[in-house]
Amino acid sequence: MANKWVYTFKEGNMTMRNLLGGKGANLAEMTEIGLPVPQGFTITTEACTQYYEDGRKINDEIMAQAMEGVAWMEKENGKKFGDLKNPLLVSVRSGARASMPGMMDTILNLGLNDDVVAAMIAGNPDPKFERFVYDSYRRFIQMFSDVVMEVGKKYFEQLIDKMKADRGVKFDVDLTAADLKELAEQFKAEYKNQLGTEFPSDPVEQLKLAIEAVFRSWDNPRANVYRRDNDIPYSWGTAVNVMPMVFGNLNDQSGTGVAFTRDPATGENKLMGEFLINAQCSARSPKVCITLIPMTGSTFWTAQGSSSARATPGLNTSRKCILMPRSIRSATGQAARM
């Protein structure tokens, strides 16, 4: 009987942490208790171990099961991977059995290419939506280039800074849809300049390379140092979680953040968290840090802004927010908002 390398979120639970990693096990548990989790799948920690045993390669059996997971995810979410009418875009994230925040890699907006971008824009005439699509595309190209292909992010940062200087603007959010479209083309040209090949447009190729990158990140320098300092065995490996994107950069009613049921610094039993408005988890996100403070006798939180050199002008921080558990936020890249 073939090994089972892939579990959908409906097949696992929190007792399977060693196999599914902390994030995968918690996503499965939240699915089981009825929380609204975007439905995806987890590639197991055993697949990571197999990847290293096979000489840092994903074998055909693992990849075939991953594509079965994609087909299941398409059916569950009513979207098709690489489709031009209703495309499914995904995030690909690490998830070890022990929490290792920021140590391993993530790829967002995977599945975008020139044709998908054009189809998405054609299906929605709102100019703000066009800007969102090009913003997501340039983020994907930069993140994929950096995380998956190890092209230094400095090359893309320089292009962004030059674009803002040429346009006479200070913030990323001030760049128009046309600016971001041009930036995406510049990013692809820089990718080719650095690697001598075109940016991959096939979503399946993108996915395989992204899964490999997450497995590879288990052995990156910062992860190795973190494991050594925290007595986490190298043999554990990391799981990979693939699930539909929830876009924190869609508009000013969206965001990215993290929420805790305890103060992570002191352990105090209280709700707390932070999020960014109109952002994805990226170094290029608008630097507006909002601290969430629970309202007495309510499931809602107030939002309290903090100062930043890159703060969005005119941001209203007196908004209400709903708690989203950390493992959902980590997988979707969005804080729930009201």
N, C-alpha and C positions, 0 to 999 in steps of 0.2 A: 504493500500500500504506500502511495506517495506521501511524502511529508506535507503537512498543512502549514504553509508559510504565511498565509494571508487570512485575516479574520475581519469581517464587517463589524461595524459598531453594534449590530444586533446579535452578534455571536459571542461577545465577551462579557466580562464583568470585572469588578474591582479585585477579585481574588486571583486574577490572571496577570498581576503586575509584572512578575518575572518574565513572562512571555510577551506581553503586549506593551511593556513599559508603563510608567506612571500615567502619562497622558492618554495612551490608548485604552488602558484599563478604566480610567475615570470617564472617558468619553463613552465607553460601552456601558458603564454603570449608570451614567446620567441618561443614556438612551433607554435603559431598562426601566428606570423609574419614571419615564415619561417627560423628561425635559426636552425642549425644542433644540436638539443638536442637529446641525447640518450633517446629513448621513454620508459617511465615507468608510474607509477601511484602514487597517493597521497591518504593516508587514512586520513580522515578529523579530525579536532580538536573536532568535536562532538563525534567521535568514542573514542577519548581520555577521554572525559567527561564520556561517557558510561562505559568505562573501570573502572573508579574509582567508578561509581555508582554500578557496578556489583561486587564490592569487589576485585578490581584489577585483573580482568579476562577478556580475550577477548571472547566475546560471539560467538556462532556458526555462526550467520548471518554476523558479521563483518569478521570473518576468511574466510567464504565462498566467500564473495565479494572480499577479498584480493586474493584468489586463482583464481577467475575469472580475476582479474587484471594481475596475473602471466600468465595465458593462453593468454590474449590479448598481453602482452609484448613479449611472445614467438613468436607469429605470426608476430608482428611488427618488431622484430629484427632477425628473422630467426634462433633462438637458442632455446634449450629446457632445462628447469630447471632440473638439476640432470642427464642429458643425458650424455652418455659416448662418443658419436661421436661428438657432437657440443654443449657443455654445456653452459648454461647461468649462469653467475656469477653476483651477484648484490651487490649494496650498500644499506644500510638501515640507513636513516638519519632523525633527528628531523627537525622541521620547524615551529616554533611558528609564530603568526601574527606579533609580535614585535621581532626585532633582539636580540638574546641572544647569542652572539659569545662565543663558548667554554663552555657553561653552560650545555648543554645536550649531549646525546651520539650518537655515530656513529659506525656502523659495516661495514667493507669492506670485499670483496672477499667471500661473503656468497654463499654457494652452493658447496664449495670444500669438498671433502672427499678423502680417499685413492684411491678409484676406479676412480674418476674423475681425480685426479692428475696423476695416471698411464696412463689413456687414453689420456690426454692432451700431456704428454711427448712422448708417442708412436706415436702420430700424427705429431710430429715435431722433427727431428733428431738433430737440432742445440743444442749444449751443453749449449749455453747461454740461450736458451729458457727453458731448464731443470732447470737451476738455478733460472730463473724468477718464474717458477711454484712453486718450493719448497720455495722460498722466500715469495711468496704470501700465501702459505699454512701455514707456521709458523707464519706469521703476523695475518692471520685469527684466528688460534687457540689461540694466545695470546690475541687478541682483543676481541674475543668472550668470552673467559674465564674471562677476566677482566670486560668488560662492561656488559655482559649478565648474567654471573654466579657469578660475584663479587669475583673471585679468585684474590688475590692481584698480581699486575703486577711484584712485586719484585721477586717472585719465578721464573718467566721467565727471568727477567733481569739477575738474578744470573746465570742461565744456559747459557745465551748468553755470559756473561763475562767469564765464565769458558771455554766455547768452544773457544773463541778467545785466551785466555791465553794458552790453550793446543795446539792450532795451531800456536802460536807465531805470531799472527797478531794483528793489532791495531784497524782496522775499520771493521764494519759489512760487508761492500762491499767486503772485502778480503776473506770472507768465501766462500767456493766452493759449488757447487750443492750437493755434498756428505755430506758436513758439515751441510747444511741446511736441508737435508733429515733426518739426524741423530737428528738434533735439533727439527724437527717436532715430531719425535717419543718421544723425551724427554719431549716435551711440553704435549703431550697426556698422557704420564705416570704421569706427575706432576698433570695434571687435575684430573686423577683418584685417585691419592694419596690425593688430597685436598678434593674431593667431594665423593669419593667412588663409582663412576660410570664411564662408558666409555664416551669419547667425542662423542657427537651426530653426526651421519653420514648421517641421513636423511635430505636432504635440506629443506623439508617442516617443519620439526620440528625445524630446525635451524631458519627458517624464522619466525615462530610463536614466538619463544623465543626472537628473536631480536626485533620484533615489540613490544612485552611486555616490553622489556628493555627500548626502546625509550619512551614509555608512562610512564614507571616508573621513568625515568630520569627527567620528568617534576617536580617531587616532591623530587629531590635529594637536599642535603644541599646547594650546590653552586648555583643551580637554584633558590632556595627559597630566598637566600640572594640577588641575582641579581634582582629578581622581587621586593623584598621589597625596594631595593635601587633605583629602576627605576619605581616604581609605576605601575607595570604590574600585573593585577588581576590574582589570582590563577585560577579562573573559566574559563579563556580562553583556557587552555589546549594547547597541541602541535599536529600538524599533523605529519605524518610519510611519507617520500618519499622513494619509492623503484624503483630503476632503474639500467640498466646494468652498470657494471663496465667499466671504462676507466682507463687503468693501468699506473699510473705515475712511476711505478718501472719496466717497461718492458725493458728499455735499456737507454743509455745515450741520446737518442733523446726524452725521456719522462720526465715528472716531475709533481710536485704538487705545487700549489701556489694560490695566490689571486690577483685579479686586481680590481682597483677602478677607477671610472670616476672623483672622487674628492679626494684630500688629506684627509684621514680620521681623521687626527690630527688637521688640520687647516681649512678644508672646502674649500681650494683653488681649483678653477676649472681647474684641470689638471689630466691627466692620470698618474697613478702610480700603482705599485704592486711589489710583491716579489714571487719567486718560488724556489723550490729545484729540482735539477737534480736527475733523477733515484731514486725517492722516493715516498712514500705514506704519507698521513698526520698521522704521528706516531712519538712518542718520539724516536723511533729507526731509523728514517730517517737520511741519511747523512746530516750533518749540514753545507750545502753550501747554503748560503742565497744570492740570486741574486736579485738585485733591477732593475726593468724595467724602462727605461727612454725613452719617446716618441721621435722619430726622426722627425725633422721638415719636414712638407709636406709629411708625409708618414704614412701608417697604421701600419708600423712595429715599433718594439721597439728594442733598444739595451739592452744588459744585462750587468750589472756591478756587479762583485762579491765582497763579503765582507769576511773578515777573519773569521776563525773558527778553533777551536782545532780539529774538526772532518772533516775538509775539504777534499774532494776527491783529491788525488795527481794528478797533471797534468791537472786539469780541465781547459778547454778553456772557458772563460766567454764572449768572443766577439761574441755572437750569436744573431740572430735576432728572435724576438718573435711576435706572433700575439695576440692582446688583446682578451681574453675570458671573458665575463661578469662574475661577481662574483658568481651569482647564478648558472651558469653552472659549474664553477670550484668547488663550494661547493658541488654540487651533484655528480660530476664525480671524483674528486680527481686528476685532471690533468690540467696543464697549456698547452695551445696550443703552438707549437713550429715549427719553420721553420729551 
